Amino acid sequence: MSQKTFGNAINNALSTAMDMDDTVFIAGEGVGVSIHSDPNMPTYGLLDKFGRRRVKDTPVSEAAIAGLAVGASCMGLRPVVEIMFFPFITLASDMLVNHAGKLRYMSGGKSSFPLTVRVKAGVGFGAGSQHSHNLEAWIAHTPGLKIVWPSTAEDAKGLLLSAIFDPDPVILVEDMMLYGMKGTFPNADVRTPLGKARIAVPGADCTVIAYGKALYTAMNAVEALSEQGISCEVIDLRSLVPLDKACILESIRKTGRLVVVHEANRFCGFGAELAAMVAEEAFYDLKGPVKRVGAPQIPAPVASSLEKVFIPAPEDVVRAVLETMNKSIII
């Protein structure tokens, strides 16, 4: 196991996949130029190793990047394209939603269209609302698209490798605030299965589900709650589509309570789908109301002082857990 960073893990996955399969190539805005001189950035050094035929800098056009990916996958290649910021995926949505997500269905399942979209996400680096809007619920709502969101270096590599070699289009979300986070990952071709959640912390009183950087917000909250004698089970979702319903429902049937945490806007966020699923399939196992913790229904602010208010904090998770347990709030 190599002790490096989250960004190194993505880089290692890309290099591993390109070594294994000549049909894998990378494309995106600036993926091979000097803006990626930081060794913690995902495409660092790949242009030098693989050359311009397989590491392609593109024009500043997300629609063209997505179109390139769809066309290449139709021709038997395995493109891995980068969308620089999550909100920019709206510019690629026609190709992803109306083509990538539907072509396999329209072929009657006879053809596969393997393409991977790496999209950078996160709030907390002062880039403002046009660069800091997490849209995972939009992707999850689109039939034919899979979406995964790693929170550890090991899963960053494992999920990306699984995405690249999956027969369907996969969106892999990279939380930029985690790029420099230390972690371990194997140097070999070790993959994290799509559709499998991970129990990050076992517990008995309340289930807390999170993904990406929000997982660490949840973990900090759970540590504080343990000092009050409350045992929470934390699920690192990892894969939003396909969703590991079995893991979630098994946990709910044990704890009887659910809190969902994400940094996207709370209103119509992915947590709403999890809340509805649990209400439909585990209602009689619930001992308290399902609670959701997310960002307010406003664009992400640019000022650091306002970002701190916008991003869910551990105190918000503690409050939600205490509310579903009908306990006095002591923070």
C-alpha positions in Angstrom: 0.0 0.0 0.0 1.3 3.4 -0.9 1.0 6.4 1.5 0.4 9.4 -0.6 -2.6 11.7 -1.2 -6.1 11.6 -2.6 -4.9 13.4 -5.8 -2.1 10.9 -6.2 -4.6 8.1 -6.0 -6.6 9.4 -8.9 -3.3 9.9 -10.9 -2.3 6.4 -10.1 -5.6 5.0 -11.3 -5.4 6.9 -14.6 -1.8 5.7 -15.1 -2.7 2.1 -14.2 -5.7 2.1 -16.6 -3.7 3.6 -19.5 -0.9 1.1 -18.9 -3.4 -1.8 -19.0 -5.5 -0.7 -22.0 -4.4 1.3 -25.1 -8.0 2.4 -25.7 -8.0 4.5 -22.5 -7.2 8.2 -23.1 -7.6 11.4 -21.2 -9.1 14.7 -22.5 -10.1 18.0 -20.9 -9.2 21.6 -20.4 -5.6 21.9 -19.4 -5.1 18.2 -18.4 -1.6 18.3 -19.8 -0.3 21.8 -19.3 1.5 23.7 -16.5 -1.6 24.4 -14.4 -1.2 20.8 -13.3 2.4 21.2 -12.1 1.3 20.4 -8.5 2.1 16.7 -7.9 -1.2 16.3 -6.0 -3.2 17.1 -9.1 -4.8 14.1 -10.8 -3.2 14.4 -14.3 0.3 15.5 -13.1 3.0 14.0 -15.3 0.7 11.9 -17.5 1.4 14.0 -20.6 5.1 13.3 -20.3 4.5 9.6 -19.7 1.8 8.9 -22.4 2.2 11.7 -25.0 -0.3 14.0 -26.7 -2.0 11.2 -28.5 -3.5 9.9 -25.2 -3.5 13.1 -23.1 -5.4 15.7 -25.0 -5.9 19.3 -24.0 -9.2 20.5 -25.4 -10.8 23.9 -26.2 -12.8 25.6 -23.4 -16.0 23.9 -24.3 -17.7 21.3 -22.0 -20.2 20.4 -24.8 -17.3 19.5 -27.1 -15.5 17.5 -24.4 -18.7 15.5 -23.7 -19.3 15.1 -27.4 -15.7 13.8 -27.8 -16.3 11.3 -25.1 -19.6 10.0 -26.5 -18.2 9.7 -30.0 -15.0 8.0 -28.8 -17.0 5.5 -26.8 -19.1 4.7 -29.8 -15.9 3.9 -31.7 -14.7 1.4 -29.1 -12.4 3.6 -27.1 -12.5 4.2 -23.3 -12.4 8.0 -22.9 -11.8 9.6 -19.5 -12.7 13.3 -19.8 -12.5 16.0 -17.2 -15.1 18.7 -16.4 -13.2 21.4 -14.5 -16.0 22.4 -12.1 -19.3 20.7 -11.3 -21.6 23.5 -12.4 -19.9 23.3 -15.9 -21.5 19.9 -16.4 -24.7 21.8 -17.3 -22.9 22.8 -20.5 -22.2 19.1 -21.3 -25.7 17.9 -20.3 -27.1 17.4 -23.8 -24.4 14.9 -24.7 -24.5 13.2 -21.3 -28.2 13.1 -20.7 -29.6 12.7 -24.2 -26.8 10.6 -25.7 -24.5 8.9 -23.3 -27.2 7.9 -20.9 -29.6 6.6 -23.5 -27.5 4.9 -26.2 -27.2 1.5 -24.6 -31.0 1.4 -23.9 -31.7 2.5 -27.5 -29.4 -0.3 -28.8 -31.5 -2.9 -26.9 -28.5 -3.6 -24.7 -26.5 -4.9 -27.6 -23.9 -2.1 -27.4 -21.9 -0.6 -24.6 -20.6 2.9 -24.3 -17.8 3.0 -21.7 -16.9 6.6 -20.9 -15.9 8.2 -17.6 -16.4 11.8 -16.7 -14.2 13.1 -13.9 -15.8 16.2 -12.4 -14.3 18.5 -9.7 -16.6 19.5 -6.9 -16.6 21.1 -3.5 -17.2 24.3 -1.6 -14.6 26.1 0.5 -12.0 27.4 -1.8 -13.6 30.8 -2.5 -14.5 30.2 -6.1 -18.1 31.5 -5.9 -21.4 30.1 -7.0 -20.5 29.4 -10.6 -17.8 27.0 -9.6 -19.2 25.6 -6.3 -22.6 24.1 -7.0 -22.8 20.4 -6.4 -25.3 18.8 -8.9 -25.2 15.1 -8.0 -28.9 14.9 -7.7 -29.2 16.1 -11.3 -26.9 13.3 -12.5 -28.7 10.6 -10.3 -32.0 11.6 -11.8 -30.8 10.8 -15.3 -31.5 7.2 -16.5 -28.4 5.5 -17.9 -25.8 7.5 -16.0 -23.9 6.1 -13.0 -22.4 8.4 -10.4 -19.8 7.7 -7.7 -18.2 10.0 -5.1 -15.1 8.7 -3.2 -14.1 10.1 0.2 -10.8 8.2 0.7 -7.6 7.8 -1.4 -8.2 4.1 -1.7 -11.7 4.5 -3.0 -10.6 7.4 -5.3 -8.3 4.9 -7.1 -10.6 1.9 -6.8 -13.8 3.6 -8.0 -12.0 5.4 -10.9 -10.7 2.1 -12.2 -14.1 0.5 -11.9 -15.6 3.4 -13.7 -13.1 3.3 -16.6 -13.7 -0.4 -17.2 -17.5 -0.3 -16.7 -19.6 -0.8 -19.8 -21.8 2.2 -19.0 -21.1 6.0 -18.7 -19.9 6.8 -15.2 -19.6 10.2 -13.5 -16.9 10.2 -10.9 -17.0 13.3 -8.6 -13.7 14.4 -7.1 -13.9 16.7 -4.0 -11.2 19.2 -4.6 -10.9 19.9 -0.9 -9.6 16.3 -0.5 -6.9 16.4 -3.1 -4.1 17.0 -0.5 -5.5 14.6 2.1 -3.1 11.8 3.1 -4.2 8.2 2.5 -3.2 4.8 1.4 -4.0 2.9 -1.8 -2.6 -0.2 -3.5 -0.3 0.3 -6.5 -1.9 -2.7 -8.2 -5.2 -3.0 -10.2 -7.5 -3.1 -7.2 -11.0 -1.9 -7.8 -13.8 -0.7 -5.6 -17.1 -2.2 -6.8 -19.7 0.2 -8.0 -22.9 0.1 -6.0 -21.3 -0.9 -2.6 -21.4 1.4 0.4 -18.9 1.2 3.3 -19.6 1.2 7.0 -17.1 3.8 8.2 -18.1 3.6 11.8 -20.3 1.0 13.4 -23.0 2.1 15.8 -26.4 1.4 17.3 -28.4 4.5 17.9 -28.6 6.4 14.6 -27.5 5.9 11.0 -25.6 8.8 9.5 -25.1 8.7 5.7 -22.6 11.0 3.9 -20.2 11.0 1.0 -17.1 13.0 -0.2 -15.9 15.7 2.2 -19.2 15.7 4.0 -18.2 12.3 5.4 -15.6 14.0 7.6 -18.1 16.5 8.8 -20.3 13.5 9.8 -17.3 11.7 11.5 -16.5 14.8 13.6 -20.1 15.0 14.7 -20.3 11.4 15.6 -17.2 11.7 17.7 -18.8 14.6 19.6 -22.0 12.6 20.1 -20.1 9.6 21.5 -19.1 11.8 24.4 -22.8 12.2 25.1 -23.2 8.4 25.1 -24.8 8.3 21.6 -23.5 5.6 19.2 -23.9 6.5 15.5 -23.3 4.2 12.5 -21.7 6.1 9.7 -22.2 4.9 6.1 -19.8 6.2 3.4 -22.1 6.0 0.5 -19.4 6.0 -2.2 -21.8 5.0 -5.0 -25.0 7.1 -5.5 -26.1 5.2 -8.7 -26.2 2.2 -8.4 -27.3 2.6 -4.8 -26.5 0.1 -2.0 -30.0 -0.1 -0.6 -29.3 -3.3 1.2 -26.5 -1.7 3.3 -28.7 1.3 4.1 -31.8 -0.6 5.0 -29.9 -3.1 7.2 -28.4 -0.2 9.1 -31.8 1.5 9.5 -33.4 -1.7 10.8 -30.6 -1.8 13.5 -30.6 1.8 14.6 -34.2 3.0 13.7 -33.0 6.5 12.8 -31.4 8.3 9.8 -29.6 11.5 9.2 -28.2 12.3 5.7 -25.4 14.8 5.2 -24.3 16.4 2.0 -22.9 19.8 0.9 -25.3 20.2 -2.0 -28.4 22.3 -1.4 -30.7 20.5 1.0 -33.9 21.2 -1.1 -34.4 18.4 -3.6 -30.8 17.1 -2.8 -29.8 13.5 -3.0 -30.7 13.2 0.7 -34.4 13.6 -0.3 -34.2 10.4 -2.3 -32.6 8.5 0.6 -35.2 9.8 2.9 -38.1 8.8 0.6 -36.5 5.3 0.0 -36.3 4.7 3.8 -39.8 6.0 4.4 -41.2 3.6 1.7 -39.1 0.5 2.6 -38.3 0.8 6.3 -41.1 3.0 7.7 -42.0 0.6 10.5 -38.4 0.3 11.6 -38.1 4.0 12.2 -38.1 5.3 15.8 -37.9 9.0 14.8 -38.1 11.3 11.8 -35.5 11.2 9.0 -33.4 14.3 9.1 -31.4 15.9 6.3 -28.4 18.2 6.6 -27.4 20.2 3.6 -26.6 23.7 2.3 -29.3 26.4 2.3 -31.2 27.1 -0.9 -29.0 29.9 -2.1 -26.0 30.0 -4.5 -22.7 29.2 -2.9 -21.1 32.5 -1.6 -17.5 33.5 -2.4 -16.5 35.1 0.9 -14.9 32.7 3.3 -16.9 33.9 6.2 -20.1 33.2 4.3 -18.8 29.8 3.0 -18.5 28.7 6.6 -22.1 29.4 7.1 -23.1 27.8 3.8 -21.3 24.5 4.3 -22.9 22.1 6.8 -20.9 21.9 10.0 -20.5 19.1 12.6 -22.8 21.1 14.9 -25.5 20.8 12.3 -25.2 17.0 12.2 -25.1 16.8 16.0 -28.3 18.8 16.2 -30.1 16.6 13.5 -29.1 13.4 15.4 -30.4 14.8 18.7 -33.6 15.9 17.1 -34.4 12.5 15.6 -33.6 11.0 18.9 -35.9 13.5 20.7 -33.1 14.5 23.0 -32.2 17.9 24.4 -29.7 19.8 22.2 -26.4 20.3 23.9 -23.7 21.5 21.5 
